Amino acid sequence: MWQFNCYLHRFVLAAVSPAVVVPSMMALDAQGYGVSKGIPTLVIAASSIDDVICITGFGVVLGISFSTGGFQLFSSPTFCAYFLFLLYLGTSYRG
C-alpha cells in the first residue's frame, strides 16, 4: 500500500497556501492590477477550490490506504459510467 502514501504526498504538495495567495492577490487588487477583469478575485476563488479538492482527495486516499478490506473502485459499472460522464462534463465546459 505504499502507492497510496505517494498519492497522499501528492495531495499535500498540490495544495495552495492561502497565506501566500490571498495577501498577494489583495495587494494586486489594491494596486488596481486586473481589477477590471476580476483576476485577483478569480485567483482567490480558484485557490480555494483547489484546496477543497486537495483536502477531499487526501481524506479519500487516507481512508483507502488504512482500510482493512479490499479496494475495488472500478468494479461497479455504475461508477465507471458516472466517472466517464463527469470526465465528459469537465472537458466539454468552455465557460
N, C-alpha and C positions, 0 to 999 in steps of 0.2 A: 504493500500500500504506500510505498514511498512516492509513487507518482502523484498521489493526491496531495502530499506535502509540497511538491513542486508547484501544484496549482494554487495551494494556499499562499505561497510566497509570491506568486504572480499577482494575485489579487491585492496583496499588501503593497507591492511595488507600483501597481497601476493606480492606486488611489491618489487623488489630487488633494493636496493640503489646503483647506480653506484659509488657514493662517497666512498662506502666501498669495493665493489668488485674489481673495476679497480686498485686502488693502491696496494691492497694486491696481486692481480694476477701479476701485474707488478713487485712487489718485488720478488715473487717466480720465475718469468721469469728471473730476473737479477741474482738470485742465482743459476739458472740452474735446478730448480726442475720441472720435467715434460716437459721440452723443447723438448726433442727428440720425445715425443708422441703428442706434441702440446696441452697439457692440459690447460695451462693458457689462451691461445687464445680461446680454445673451451668454457671455463667457461665464459669468457667475452662475447663471441657471444651468448651463451645461456642466460645470464642475460639480454642482450639487447633484445632478442626475448621475454623473459618473461615480460619485461617492456612494450613492444609494445602490447602484449596480454592483460596485466592488464589495460593499458590506453584505449584500444579499448573496453574491457568489461565494464569498468567504464562508458565510454561515452554512450554505448548502454543501460546499466541499468539506467543511469541517465535520458536518453531520455524516456525510458519506464515509469519510476516512475513519471515523471512530465507530461506525455501525458494526454490529456483530453478525448481521445477516448478509446474505448475498446481495449484490448490486446488479440489477438488470434493468437499466433505464430504457433501453431501446427495444425491450421485448414486447411492449404493447403497441399494436398497430395504431391505436387511437393517439398515443403520444407522438408517434412518428408523423402522422397526418397533421396534428396540431403544430408540431415543430416546423414542418415544411410550410404551413400556412403563415406562421409568424415570420419565417425567413422570407417568404414572398412579400409580406407586408413591409418588412424592414427594407428590402431592396427596391421596392417599387415606389416608395414615398418620395416625391420630388419637391416638397414644401417650399 
